[in-house]
């Protein structure tokens, strides 16, 4: 994953020629600079992917 700015990041899932792969990912925002990682951390919903031929 490549962290981005403006609410965007890039993810590369590489498995050329493969299929039947199940994966899940979610976005997370962790603000470590505030010193308060409990109240400023947020996680998005899990997104599920199945790679087919």
N, C-alpha and C positions, 0 to 999 in steps of 0.2 A: 504494500500500500504506500502511496505517496501522499503525505499530508498536504492539504491545500489551504488556501485562504478563501474567504468569502463563502464558506459553507460547502466547499467542494473538495473531494479527494478522488484520486484515481486508483483503481484496483486492476491488477493483471492476473488473470487465472489462466495458467498455461498447462495444457495437456493435449497437444496436437493429436488428432486421430482417436482420442479416447471418447467414450460415451457411457452413459449409465452412472456418471459421477453425480453424487448429491453433495450440495454445499449449502452453508448458511453464513450470513454476515450481517452485521449491524453497525450503525454509526455510533460513535461515542465522542463526547466532548469532555475533556479533563483539563481543568484550569489549575495547573500545579503552581502557577505564580502567585496565587492568592494565599497559599498556605492552608486553604480550607478545601480539601478534595472531597469532602462529604456533601456539602451544600451546593457546590458549583459544578459537580459532575452530572452529566446527563447521558442517558443511553437511548437510542432509538429502538424500534421494534426489529425483531429478527426477520430477515428476508431469506426465503428458501429458493434454491435453484436446482434444477435437474438438467444435466446436459444430455441431449439426445442426438442421435445421428440425423 
